[in-house]
């Protein structure tokens, strides 16, 4: 899970998780190197000596490819877990915005009913008055905004957002929370992550590492 400060915005949450997910995608491009450094044939030296080069090579290929496939599946599982955590965190942030940041601290049912019955012009006028009252009008403004949203009164919604940048920013977060991904997590991983390397690719990575080490 990425490190996020308390009260992180939805955009910060998404950015942090996407960075972690991308790191897992990029790790797939280094699986050959990881496998080359970790695959060991479960055979005694005596057994290896009795095997000809071709058989030994094919045995290594099979072991290496199995290791690489397992490693890629492990990376994919971590990627899918991160994606699920991200959407849970996004949902939690959206819930906080709706229930706390855009909600009046005290909600009087009679005030809500009265506001819901106001014609559009009166609602717009009340919004201007509430905004002029600054902190004293905060709950009233949020109540009027709630009514405007529930009744799809675009003029009132737009006016509140033009008066209050903080509310506009919170609405942008909610809009982002409703954006469905272009690809589901499983398909996204398979689209962007490199396939597990073949045995020859892993052996080549091992031989390259040996050659480099010999020159140091």
N, CA and C of each residue as an Amber inpcrd file, in Angstrom:
protein
   648
   0.8400000  -1.1840000   0.0000000   0.0000000   0.0000000   0.0000000
   0.8820000   1.2430000   0.0000000   0.6160000   2.2220000  -0.8660000
   1.4330000   3.4230000  -0.9040000   1.2610000   4.2640000   0.3650000
   2.2420000   5.0980000   0.6470000   2.1480000   6.0180000   1.7730000
   1.3170000   7.2210000   1.3470000   0.2260000   7.4750000   2.0670000
  -0.6400000   8.6140000   1.7710000  -0.8950000   9.3830000   3.0580000
  -0.8390000  10.7110000   2.9670000  -1.1100000  11.4990000   4.1640000
  -2.6080000  11.4890000   4.4640000  -2.9540000  11.7170000   5.7170000
  -4.3550000  11.7430000   6.1170000  -5.0660000  12.8610000   5.3530000
  -6.2180000  12.5410000   4.8130000  -6.9560000  13.5450000   4.0590000
  -6.4790000  13.6880000   2.6270000  -5.7600000  12.7000000   2.1330000
  -5.2840000  12.7590000   0.7380000  -6.4770000  12.8800000  -0.2000000
  -6.3220000  13.6890000  -1.2380000  -7.4010000  13.8360000  -2.2010000
  -7.5140000  12.5760000  -3.0520000  -8.6310000  12.4790000  -3.7290000
  -8.8330000  11.3230000  -4.6050000  -7.7600000  11.2660000  -5.6890000
  -7.3550000  12.4270000  -6.1830000  -6.3230000  12.4610000  -7.2200000
  -4.9840000  11.9770000  -6.6640000  -4.6850000  12.3490000  -5.4320000
  -3.4400000  11.8860000  -4.8020000  -3.4840000  10.3830000  -4.5480000
  -4.6490000   9.8920000  -4.1520000  -4.8160000   8.4540000  -3.9280000
  -4.5690000   7.6920000  -5.2250000  -5.2100000   8.1480000  -6.2970000
  -5.0490000   7.4680000  -7.5760000  -3.5910000   7.5260000  -8.0550000
  -2.9810000   8.6870000  -7.9360000  -1.5990000   8.8430000  -8.4050000
  -0.6540000   7.9100000  -7.6550000  -0.8300000   7.8240000  -6.3310000
   0.0550000   6.9810000  -5.5260000  -0.1110000   5.5030000  -5.8930000
  -1.3400000   5.0610000  -6.0270000  -1.5790000   3.6580000  -6.3570000
  -1.1490000   3.3280000  -7.7900000  -1.4100000   4.2440000  -8.7160000
  -1.0130000   3.9820000 -10.1010000   0.5050000   3.8910000 -10.2170000
   1.2280000   4.6840000  -9.4200000   2.6960000   4.6010000  -9.4340000
   3.1590000   3.2290000  -8.9550000   2.5130000   2.7150000  -7.8880000
   2.8510000   1.3790000  -7.3760000   2.5130000   0.3090000  -8.4070000
   1.3620000   0.4390000  -9.0340000   0.9520000  -0.5400000 -10.0490000
   1.9100000  -0.5210000 -11.2380000   2.3180000   0.6720000 -11.6520000
   3.2530000   0.7880000 -12.7720000   4.5950000   0.1400000 -12.4440000
   5.0200000   0.2830000 -11.1930000   6.2850000  -0.3430000 -10.7750000
   6.2090000  -1.8660000 -10.9270000   5.0460000  -2.4410000 -10.6540000
   4.8890000  -3.8860000 -10.8190000   4.8730000  -4.2750000 -12.3010000
   4.2630000  -3.4430000 -13.1100000   4.2900000  -3.6950000 -14.5590000
   5.7360000  -3.6930000 -15.0590000   6.5010000  -2.6940000 -14.6330000
   7.8850000  -2.5580000 -15.0930000   8.7530000  -3.7090000 -14.5890000
   8.4210000  -4.2510000 -13.4330000   9.2030000  -5.3680000 -12.9040000
   9.1290000  -6.5650000 -13.8360000   8.0220000  -6.6920000 -14.5550000
   7.8720000  -7.8280000 -15.4750000   8.9190000  -7.8070000 -16.5900000
   9.4500000  -6.6260000 -16.8930000  10.4740000  -6.5260000 -17.9350000
  11.8410000  -6.9960000 -17.4340000  11.9480000  -7.2390000 -16.1220000
  13.2150000  -7.6950000 -15.5460000  13.1240000  -9.1200000 -15.0030000
  12.0460000  -9.8170000 -15.3500000  11.8800000 -11.1770000 -14.8270000
  13.0130000 -12.0890000 -15.2850000  13.4710000 -11.9190000 -16.5160000
  14.5730000 -12.7690000 -17.0080000  15.8020000 -12.6160000 -16.1360000
  16.0930000 -11.3790000 -15.7360000  17.2600000 -11.1230000 -14.8820000
  17.0480000 -11.7270000 -13.5030000  15.8240000 -11.5320000 -12.9310000
  15.5330000 -12.1060000 -11.6080000  15.6360000 -13.6260000 -11.6440000
  15.0610000 -14.2170000 -12.6840000  15.0870000 -15.6750000 -12.7930000
  16.5170000 -16.1800000 -12.9740000  17.3000000 -15.4770000 -13.7780000
  18.6840000 -15.8880000 -14.0200000  19.4890000 -15.9370000 -12.7320000
  19.1660000 -15.0290000 -11.8180000  19.9170000 -14.9700000 -10.5670000
  19.3920000 -15.9100000  -9.4930000  18.2300000 -16.5200000  -9.7210000
  17.6230000 -17.3210000  -8.6700000  17.3840000 -18.7870000  -9.0270000
  17.3390000 -19.1010000 -10.3090000  17.0420000 -20.4800000 -10.7080000
  18.2600000 -21.3730000 -10.5180000  18.0580000 -22.4310000  -9.7930000
  19.1040000 -23.4300000  -9.6090000  18.5020000 -24.8030000  -9.9200000
  19.1880000 -25.5880000 -10.7110000  18.6880000 -26.9260000 -11.0190000
  18.7730000 -27.8110000  -9.7750000  17.6750000 -28.4740000  -9.4220000
  17.6700000 -29.3340000  -8.2220000  18.3490000 -30.6730000  -8.5010000
  19.5840000 -30.6070000  -8.9750000  20.3290000 -31.8100000  -9.3330000
  21.7010000 -31.7660000  -8.6870000  22.1830000 -32.9270000  -8.3320000
  23.5330000 -32.9840000  -7.7720000  24.5480000 -32.7430000  -8.8890000
  25.7470000 -32.3560000  -8.4880000  26.7880000 -32.1230000  -9.4760000
  27.1160000 -33.4040000 -10.2230000  27.0170000 -34.5290000  -9.5280000
  27.2980000 -35.8210000 -10.1640000  26.2890000 -36.0940000 -11.2800000
  25.0290000 -35.8000000 -10.9960000  23.9840000 -36.0090000 -12.0060000
  24.2060000 -35.0900000 -13.1920000  24.5430000 -33.8320000 -12.9130000
  24.7880000 -32.8700000 -13.9940000  25.9290000 -33.3340000 -14.8920000
  26.9600000 -33.9100000 -14.2750000  28.1160000 -34.3660000 -15.0420000
  27.7620000 -35.5110000 -15.9920000  26.7370000 -36.2900000 -15.6300000
  26.3490000 -37.4190000 -16.4660000  25.4310000 -36.9940000 -17.6240000
  24.9020000 -35.7890000 -17.5410000  23.9730000 -35.3040000 -18.5750000
  24.7400000 -34.5740000 -19.6600000  24.3370000 -34.7950000 -20.9220000
  25.0080000 -34.0450000 -21.9800000  24.5010000 -32.6020000 -21.9880000
  25.2000000 -31.7470000 -22.6960000  24.9030000 -30.3170000 -22.6790000
  23.4880000 -29.9740000 -23.1010000  22.9870000 -30.6590000 -24.1180000
  21.6580000 -30.3520000 -24.6410000  20.5720000 -30.6940000 -23.6180000
  20.7050000 -31.8620000 -22.9890000  19.7190000 -32.2700000 -21.9870000
  19.7660000 -31.3330000 -20.7810000  20.9860000 -30.9710000 -20.3840000
  21.1500000 -30.0680000 -19.2370000  20.5290000 -28.7110000 -19.5410000
  20.7310000 -28.2500000 -20.7760000  20.1830000 -26.9480000 -21.1810000
  18.6510000 -26.9820000 -21.1680000  18.0760000 -28.0610000 -21.7010000
  16.6140000 -28.1710000 -21.7340000  16.0310000 -28.2930000 -20.3240000
  16.7590000 -28.9640000 -19.4540000  16.3140000 -29.0850000 -18.0660000
  16.3100000 -27.7190000 -17.3970000  17.3510000 -26.9310000 -17.6710000
  17.4220000 -25.5700000 -17.1360000  16.2720000 -24.7340000 -17.6880000
  16.0170000 -24.8490000 -18.9990000  14.9380000 -24.0860000 -19.6190000
  13.6100000 -24.3510000 -18.9030000  13.3150000 -25.6280000 -18.6750000
  12.0470000 -25.9980000 -18.0480000  11.9390000 -25.4100000 -16.6360000
  13.0320000 -25.5340000 -15.8800000  13.0390000 -25.0180000 -14.5040000
  12.9260000 -23.4930000 -14.5000000  13.6590000 -22.8500000 -15.4030000
  13.6720000 -21.3910000 -15.4640000  12.3160000 -20.8320000 -15.8930000
  11.7260000 -21.4760000 -16.8960000  10.4300000 -20.9980000 -17.3780000
   9.3520000 -21.1670000 -16.3160000   9.4130000 -22.2430000 -15.5810000
   8.4530000 -22.4620000 -14.5010000   8.6030000 -21.3950000 -13.4180000
   9.8400000 -21.0930000 -13.0760000  10.1180000 -20.0520000 -12.0830000
   9.6040000 -18.7050000 -12.5770000   9.8860000 -18.3920000 -13.8340000
   9.4950000 -17.0880000 -14.3990000   7.9780000 -16.9390000 -14.4280000
   7.2760000 -17.9970000 -14.8220000   5.8070000 -17.9330000 -14.8500000
   5.2400000 -17.7200000 -13.4400000   5.8230000 -18.4060000 -12.4780000
   5.3730000 -18.2450000 -11.0960000   5.6110000 -16.8430000 -10.5860000
   6.7810000 -16.2830000 -10.9410000   7.1140000 -14.9330000 -10.5090000
   6.1720000 -13.9150000 -11.1400000   5.8710000 -14.1110000 -12.4130000
   4.9490000 -13.1890000 -13.0900000   3.5530000 -13.2520000 -12.4730000
   3.0920000 -14.4430000 -12.1310000   1.7840000 -14.5870000 -11.4880000
   1.7750000 -13.9080000 -10.1260000   2.8880000 -14.0120000  -9.4090000
   3.0010000 -13.3590000  -8.1050000   2.9180000 -11.8440000  -8.2710000
   3.6060000 -11.3160000  -9.2680000   3.5710000  -9.8800000  -9.5370000
   2.1630000  -9.4530000  -9.9250000   1.5120000 -10.2630000 -10.7420000
   0.1510000  -9.9370000 -11.1740000  -0.8000000  -9.8960000  -9.9870000
  -0.6710000 -10.8390000  -9.0800000  -1.5460000 -10.8530000  -7.9040000
  -1.3620000  -9.5890000  -7.0780000  -0.1240000  -9.1330000  -6.9400000
   0.1430000  -7.9000000  -6.1960000  -0.4750000  -6.7050000  -6.9200000
  -0.3950000  -6.7140000  -8.2500000  -0.9740000  -5.6460000  -9.0630000
  -2.4910000  -5.6040000  -8.8710000  -3.1410000  -6.7540000  -8.9320000
  -4.5920000  -6.8130000  -8.7830000  -5.0200000  -6.4000000  -7.3770000
  -4.2190000  -6.7650000  -6.3900000  -4.5180000  -6.3730000  -5.0120000
  -4.4310000  -4.8620000  -4.8590000  -3.3930000  -4.2800000  -5.4360000
  -3.2400000  -2.8230000  -5.3830000  -4.4080000  -2.1210000  -6.0630000
  -4.8450000  -2.6570000  -7.1990000  -5.9620000  -2.0420000  -7.9170000
  -7.2240000  -2.0860000  -7.0610000  -7.4780000  -3.2240000  -6.4150000
  -8.6560000  -3.3460000  -5.5580000  -8.5650000  -2.3820000  -4.3720000
  -7.3680000  -2.2700000  -3.7880000  -7.1670000  -1.3330000  -2.6810000
  -7.4090000   0.1040000  -3.1440000  -6.9430000   0.4270000  -4.3460000
  -7.1090000   1.7770000  -4.8780000  -8.5760000   2.1530000  -4.9910000
  -9.3760000   1.2340000  -5.5650000 -10.8010000   1.5310000  -5.7390000
 -11.5240000   1.5990000  -4.4060000 -11.0960000   0.8040000  -3.4320000
 -11.6850000   0.8870000  -2.0970000 -11.3590000   2.2340000  -1.4600000
 -10.1110000   2.6850000  -1.6360000  -9.7000000   3.9750000  -1.0810000
 -10.4210000   5.1260000  -1.7760000 -10.6100000   5.0050000  -3.0810000
 -11.3460000   6.0290000  -3.8310000 -12.7960000   6.0900000  -3.3410000
 -13.4100000   4.9200000  -3.1560000 -14.7800000   4.8840000  -2.6560000
 -14.9040000   5.4850000  -1.2670000 -13.9120000   5.2080000  -0.4170000
 -13.9250000   5.7490000   0.9420000 -13.7810000   7.2670000   0.9240000
 -12.9130000   7.7640000   0.0520000 -12.7320000   9.2120000  -0.0610000
 -14.0150000   9.8700000  -0.5790000 -14.6590000   9.2730000  -1.5640000
 -15.9090000   9.8260000  -2.0980000 -16.9840000   9.8580000  -1.0160000
 -17.0240000   8.8130000  -0.1850000 -18.0060000   8.7620000   0.8980000
 -17.7670000   9.8770000   1.9100000 -16.5010000  10.1480000   2.2150000
 -16.1560000  11.2210000   3.1450000 -16.5780000  12.5790000   2.5700000
 -16.3440000  12.7600000   1.2790000 -16.7320000  14.0200000   0.6330000
 -18.2410000  14.2250000   0.7480000 -18.9980000  13.1800000   0.4420000
 -20.4610000  13.2910000   0.4620000 -21.0150000  13.4540000   1.8810000
 -20.5170000  12.6620000   2.8100000 -21.1080000  12.6300000   4.1500000
 -20.5480000  13.6650000   5.1140000 -19.3500000  14.1870000   4.8110000
 -18.7210000  15.1320000   5.7310000 -18.3860000  16.4820000   5.0910000
 -17.6360000  16.4480000   3.9950000 -17.1060000  17.7000000   3.4500000
 -18.1390000  18.5190000   2.6880000 -19.1240000  17.8730000   2.0940000
 -20.1720000  18.5980000   1.3650000 -21.5070000  18.5830000   2.1140000
 -21.5160000  18.0810000   3.3240000 -22.7550000  17.9910000   4.0960000
 -22.7690000  19.0470000   5.1990000 -23.9210000  19.6340000   5.4650000
 -24.0230000  20.5850000   6.5900000 -23.6840000  19.8770000   7.8940000
 -23.0580000  20.5770000   8.8250000 -22.7170000  19.9490000  10.1060000
 -23.9720000  19.5880000  10.8820000 -25.0390000  20.3620000  10.6830000
 -26.3350000  20.0540000  11.2930000 -27.3990000  20.1580000  10.2080000
 -28.2080000  19.1330000  10.0990000 -29.2330000  19.1060000   9.0540000
 -30.6180000  19.0490000   9.6880000 -31.3330000  20.1530000   9.5480000
 -32.6910000  20.2360000  10.0720000 -33.6600000  19.8090000   8.9760000
 -34.4290000  18.7520000   9.1930000 -35.3420000  18.2600000   8.1490000
 -36.2990000  19.3340000   7.6220000 -36.7770000  20.1900000   8.5030000
 -37.7130000  21.2320000   8.0590000 -37.0260000  22.2310000   7.1290000
 -35.7540000  22.5340000   7.4230000 -34.9970000  23.4370000   6.5470000
 -34.7730000  22.7900000   5.1860000 -34.5010000  21.4890000   5.2040000
 -34.2890000  20.7690000   3.9520000 -35.5620000  20.7710000   3.1000000
 -36.7060000  20.5360000   3.7380000 -37.9720000  20.5250000   3.0080000
 -38.2750000  21.9070000   2.4370000 -38.0270000  22.9310000   3.2320000
 -38.2870000  24.3040000   2.7800000 -37.3980000  24.6540000   1.5900000
 -36.1170000  24.2780000   1.6730000 -35.1830000  24.5860000   0.5820000
 -35.5640000  23.8330000  -0.6840000 -36.0390000  22.6060000  -0.5150000
 -36.4070000  21.7770000  -1.6670000 -37.6070000  22.3440000  -2.4150000
 -38.3960000  23.1540000  -1.7430000 -39.5990000  23.7250000  -2.3510000
 -39.3490000  25.1050000  -2.9670000 -38.1260000  25.6110000  -2.8280000
 -37.8170000  26.9460000  -3.3570000 -37.7090000  26.9050000  -4.8850000
 -38.2730000  27.8950000  -5.5610000 -38.0770000  27.9730000  -7.0080000
 -36.6190000  28.3120000  -7.3150000 -36.2170000  28.1000000  -8.5540000
 -34.8150000  28.2740000  -8.9240000 -34.2910000  29.6620000  -8.6000000
 -35.0500000  30.6970000  -8.9140000 -34.5940000  32.0690000  -8.6690000
 -34.3690000  32.3230000  -7.1870000 -35.2800000  31.8120000  -6.3620000
 -35.1500000  32.0070000  -4.9160000 -33.9410000  31.2360000  -4.3840000
 -33.7130000  30.0500000  -4.9270000 -32.5640000  29.2400000  -4.5160000
 -31.2590000  29.9670000  -4.8390000 -31.1880000  30.5430000  -6.0250000
 -29.9940000  31.2980000  -6.4270000 -29.7780000  32.4990000  -5.5240000
 -30.8450000  33.1950000  -5.1810000 -30.7420000  34.3550000  -4.2900000
 -30.2660000  33.9370000  -2.9090000 -30.7990000  32.8250000  -2.4030000
 -30.4050000  32.3350000  -1.0800000 -28.9350000  31.9370000  -1.0650000
 -28.4480000  31.3940000  -2.1620000 -27.0340000  31.0100000  -2.2620000
 -26.1420000  32.2410000  -2.1210000 -26.5140000  33.3300000  -2.7780000
 -25.7260000  34.5690000  -2.6960000 -25.6910000  35.0810000  -1.2620000
 -26.8330000  35.0420000  -0.5960000 -26.9140000  35.5370000   0.7840000
 -26.0680000  34.6690000   1.7150000 -26.2140000  33.3660000   1.5850000
 -25.4520000  32.4490000   2.4390000 -23.9530000  32.6290000   2.2450000
 -23.5280000  32.8290000   1.0050000 -22.1010000  33.0200000   0.7310000
 -21.5870000  34.3230000   1.3510000 -22.4090000  35.3640000   1.3540000
 -22.0070000  36.6520000   1.9460000 -21.8210000  36.5560000   3.4510000
 -22.4570000  35.5740000   4.0890000 -22.3630000  35.4120000   5.5360000
 -21.0920000  34.6920000   5.9720000 -20.2900000  34.2530000   5.0170000
 -19.0330000  33.5400000   5.2930000 -19.2890000  32.3180000   6.1890000
 -18.5530000  32.1850000   7.3040000 -18.6740000  30.9980000   8.1480000
 -20.0840000  30.8220000   8.7040000 -20.7290000  31.9360000   9.0170000
 -22.0760000  31.8550000   9.5880000 -23.0760000  31.2490000   8.6020000
 -22.7760000  31.3780000   7.3050000 -23.6930000  30.8570000   6.3040000
 -23.2570000  29.5280000   5.7080000 -22.1980000  28.9190000   6.2860000
 -21.6330000  27.6950000   5.7100000 -22.6540000  26.5570000   5.6340000
 -23.3130000  26.2700000   6.7600000 -24.2800000  25.1720000   6.7580000
 -25.4340000  25.4400000   5.7960000 -25.8610000  26.6940000   5.7390000
 -26.9630000  27.0420000   4.8370000 -26.5420000  26.8520000   3.3840000
 -25.3280000  27.2830000   3.0660000 -24.8360000  27.1310000   1.6950000
 -24.7430000  25.6590000   1.3080000 -24.2360000  24.8450000   2.2110000
 -24.1210000  23.4130000   1.9270000 -25.5020000  22.7620000   1.8000000
 -26.4490000  23.2290000   2.5930000 -27.8020000  22.7150000   2.4830000
 -28.4070000  23.0620000   1.1180000 -28.2250000  24.3030000   0.6970000
 -28.7410000  24.7390000  -0.6050000 -28.0630000  23.9800000  -1.7500000
 -26.7780000  23.7200000  -1.5760000 -26.0300000  22.9750000  -2.5990000
 -26.5360000  21.5410000  -2.6820000 -26.8320000  20.9510000  -1.5300000
 -27.3720000  19.5860000  -1.4880000 -28.7010000  19.5270000  -2.2450000
 -29.5530000  20.4990000  -1.9950000 -30.8510000  20.5490000  -2.6710000
 -30.6620000  20.7210000  -4.1750000 -29.7500000  21.6070000  -4.5600000
 -29.5010000  21.8480000  -5.9880000 -29.0160000  20.5850000  -6.6780000
 -28.1490000  19.8290000  -6.0250000 -27.6370000  18.6030000  -6.6230000
 -28.7170000  17.5360000  -6.7220000 -29.4860000  17.3850000  -5.6590000
 -30.5100000  16.3420000  -5.6560000 -31.6080000  16.6150000  -6.6760000
 -31.8080000  17.8990000  -7.0110000 -32.8500000  18.2640000  -7.9700000
 -32.2870000  18.6470000  -9.3390000 -30.9850000  18.4210000  -9.5160000
 -30.3300000  18.6880000 -10.8040000 -30.5730000  20.1160000 -11.2920000
 -30.4270000  21.0700000 -10.3750000 -30.5750000  22.4780000 -10.7440000
 -29.1840000  22.9980000 -11.1090000 -28.8470000  22.8640000 -12.3680000
 -27.4860000  23.1530000 -12.8260000 -27.0470000  24.5820000 -12.5500000
 -27.9510000  25.5310000 -12.6780000 -27.5840000  26.9330000 -12.4620000
 -27.1280000  27.1560000 -11.0190000 -27.8210000  26.5330000 -10.0670000
 -27.4610000  26.6750000  -8.6610000 -26.1710000  25.9200000  -8.3470000
 -26.0400000  24.7370000  -8.9150000 -24.8060000  23.9580000  -8.7170000
 -23.6040000  24.7420000  -9.2360000 -23.7390000  25.2730000 -10.4560000
 -22.6480000  26.0350000 -11.0610000 -22.3110000  27.2810000 -10.2820000
 -23.3450000  27.9380000  -9.7290000 -23.0960000  29.1790000  -8.9770000
 -22.3140000  28.9000000  -7.7060000 -22.7000000  27.8570000  -6.9670000
 -21.9590000  27.5120000  -5.7520000 -20.5130000  27.1720000  -6.0920000
 -20.3220000  26.4120000  -7.1440000 -18.9620000  26.0110000  -7.5210000
 -18.1280000  27.2030000  -7.9820000 -18.7730000  28.2060000  -8.5820000
 -18.0300000  29.4020000  -8.9990000 -17.6740000  30.2830000  -7.8060000
 -18.5080000  30.2260000  -6.7650000 -18.2490000  31.0190000  -5.5580000
 -17.2170000  30.3690000  -4.6430000 -17.1790000  29.0390000  -4.6490000
 -16.3370000  28.3100000  -3.7080000 -15.4290000  27.3280000  -4.4380000
 -14.1610000  27.6890000  -4.5220000 -13.1870000  26.8300000  -5.1990000
 -13.0290000  25.4900000  -4.4920000 -13.1170000  25.5020000  -3.1540000
 -12.9640000  24.2380000  -2.4130000 -14.0830000  23.2590000  -2.7460000
 -15.3010000  23.7630000  -2.8880000 -16.4210000  22.9040000  -3.2550000
 -16.2640000  22.4100000  -4.6950000 -15.8000000  23.2950000  -5.5600000
 -15.5520000  22.9090000  -6.9470000 -14.5190000  21.7930000  -7.0200000
 -13.4790000  21.8890000  -6.2050000 -12.4330000  20.8570000  -6.1840000
 -12.9910000  19.5160000  -5.6870000 -13.8530000  19.5760000  -4.6730000
 -14.4510000  18.3430000  -4.1530000 -15.3670000  17.6980000  -5.1930000
 -16.0710000  18.5240000  -5.9370000 -16.9350000  17.9900000  -6.9960000
 -16.1010000  17.3530000  -8.1040000 -14.9260000  17.9110000  -8.3640000
 -14.0260000  17.3160000  -9.3640000 -13.5670000  15.9350000  -8.8980000
 -13.3280000  15.7910000  -7.5980000 -12.9550000  14.4840000  -7.0620000
 -14.0870000  13.4780000  -7.2360000 -15.3150000  13.9130000  -6.9510000
 -16.4560000  13.0080000  -7.1060000 -16.6370000  12.5870000  -8.5610000
 -16.4200000  13.5330000  -9.4770000 -16.5350000  13.2050000 -10.9000000
 -15.4810000  12.1840000 -11.2910000 -14.2740000  12.3310000 -10.7410000
 -13.1940000  11.3820000 -11.0290000 -13.5200000   9.9970000 -10.4700000
 -14.1560000   9.9670000  -9.2940000 -14.5050000   8.6880000  -8.6710000
 -15.4930000   7.9040000  -9.5160000 -16.2750000   8.5980000 -10.3080000
 -17.2910000   7.9460000 -11.1240000 -16.7650000   7.4950000 -12.4860000
 -15.5160000   7.8300000 -12.7790000 -14.9330000   7.4460000 -14.0620000
 -14.5220000   5.9770000 -14.0360000 -15.1260000   5.2000000 -14.8830000
 -14.7670000   3.7810000 -14.9580000 -13.4480000   3.6290000 -15.7200000
 -12.6020000   2.6690000 -15.3390000 -11.3380000   2.4590000 -16.0570000
 -11.5960000   1.9700000 -17.4770000 -10.7280000   2.3500000 -18.3950000
 -10.8840000   1.9020000 -19.7830000 -10.6400000   0.4050000 -19.9200000
  -9.8150000  -0.1500000 -19.0210000  -9.5390000  -1.5890000 -19.0010000
  -9.6850000  -2.0960000 -17.5730000 -10.2530000  -3.2820000 -17.3930000
 -10.2580000  -3.8350000 -16.0380000  -8.8280000  -4.2220000 -15.6630000
  -8.6020000  -4.4170000 -14.3710000  -7.2330000  -4.6160000 -13.8840000
  -6.5360000  -5.8060000 -14.5230000  -7.2490000  -6.9190000 -14.6630000
  -6.6500000  -8.1130000 -15.2460000  -6.2170000  -7.8550000 -16.6880000
  -7.1050000  -7.2340000 -17.4730000  -6.7900000  -6.9580000 -18.8750000
  -5.6920000  -5.9140000 -18.9900000  -5.7000000  -4.9270000 -18.1030000
  -4.6640000  -3.8840000 -18.1280000  -3.2930000  -4.5030000 -17.8880000
  -3.2180000  -5.4130000 -16.9180000  -1.9330000  -6.0590000 -16.6360000
  -1.4560000  -6.8550000 -17.8380000  -2.3550000  -7.6530000 -18.4180000
  -1.9660000  -8.4870000 -19.5510000  -1.6340000  -7.6550000 -20.7910000
  -2.1950000  -6.4610000 -20.8650000  -1.9160000  -5.5820000 -22.0100000
  -0.5410000  -4.9420000 -21.9010000  -0.1600000  -4.5260000 -20.7060000
   1.0620000  -3.7420000 -20.5560000   2.2550000  -4.5040000 -19.9890000
   2.0070000  -5.5830000 -19.2720000   3.1230000  -6.3280000 -18.6820000
   3.7520000  -7.2610000 -19.7180000   5.0660000  -7.3970000 -19.6440000
   5.7680000  -8.2990000 -20.5570000   5.4620000  -9.7470000 -20.1830000
   5.3450000 -10.5890000 -21.1930000   5.1130000 -12.0120000 -20.9380000
   6.3080000 -12.6260000 -20.2090000   6.0760000 -13.7540000 -19.5630000
   7.1800000 -14.4510000 -18.9040000   8.2310000 -14.8340000 -19.9420000
   9.4970000 -14.6550000 -19.6370000  10.5600000 -14.9500000 -20.6070000
  10.7200000 -16.4500000 -20.8400000  11.2950000 -16.7680000 -21.9770000
  11.5720000 -18.1730000 -22.3080000  12.8630000 -18.6170000 -21.6210000
  13.0800000 -19.9180000 -21.6390000  14.3120000 -20.4600000 -21.0680000
  15.5530000 -19.8680000 -21.7140000  15.6310000 -19.7950000 -23.0580000
  16.8050000 -19.2030000 -23.7020000  17.0370000 -17.7490000 -23.2870000
  15.9450000 -16.9760000 -23.0960000  16.1020000 -15.5810000 -22.6740000
  16.6890000 -15.5070000 -21.2690000  16.2660000 -16.4060000 -20.4020000
  16.7790000 -16.4150000 -19.0330000  18.2370000 -16.8530000 -19.0150000
  18.5630000 -17.8760000 -19.8070000  19.9520000 -18.3260000 -19.8830000
  20.8360000 -17.2270000 -20.4400000  20.3350000 -16.4940000 -21.4420000
  21.0900000 -15.3910000 -22.0250000  21.3550000 -14.3060000 -20.9800000
  20.3450000 -14.0320000 -20.1430000  20.5030000 -13.0240000 -19.0900000
  21.5480000 -13.4690000 -18.0810000  21.5720000 -14.7860000 -17.7710000
  22.5660000 -15.3120000 -16.8340000  23.9640000 -15.2100000 -17.4260000
  24.0970000 -15.5720000 -18.6850000  25.4120000 -15.5250000 -19.3240000
  25.9100000 -14.0890000 -19.4350000  25.0000000 -13.1560000 -19.6930000
  25.3880000 -11.7450000 -19.7720000  25.8830000 -11.2530000 -18.4260000
  25.1850000 -11.6580000 -17.3550000  25.5820000 -11.2470000 -16.0140000
  26.9550000 -11.8020000 -15.6670000  27.2230000 -13.0480000 -16.0510000
  28.5200000 -13.6700000 -15.7880000  29.6210000 -12.9390000 -16.5470000
  29.3440000 -12.6050000 -17.8000000  30.3300000 -11.9060000 -18.6080000
  30.6560000 -10.5260000 -18.0480000  29.6110000  -9.8340000 -17.5820000
  29.8190000  -8.5090000 -17.0140000  30.6380000  -8.6210000 -15.7180000
  30.2560000  -9.5920000 -14.8790000  30.9560000  -9.7640000 -13.6040000
  32.4390000 -10.0830000 -13.8080000  32.7310000 -10.8310000 -14.8450000
  34.1210000 -11.2140000 -15.0930000  34.9840000 -10.0310000 -15.5130000
  34.3340000  -8.9520000 -15.9610000  35.0850000  -7.7840000 -16.4260000
  35.2380000  -6.7180000 -15.3510000  34.5870000  -6.9350000 -14.2010000
  34.6620000  -5.9400000 -13.1240000  35.9650000  -6.0680000 -12.3570000
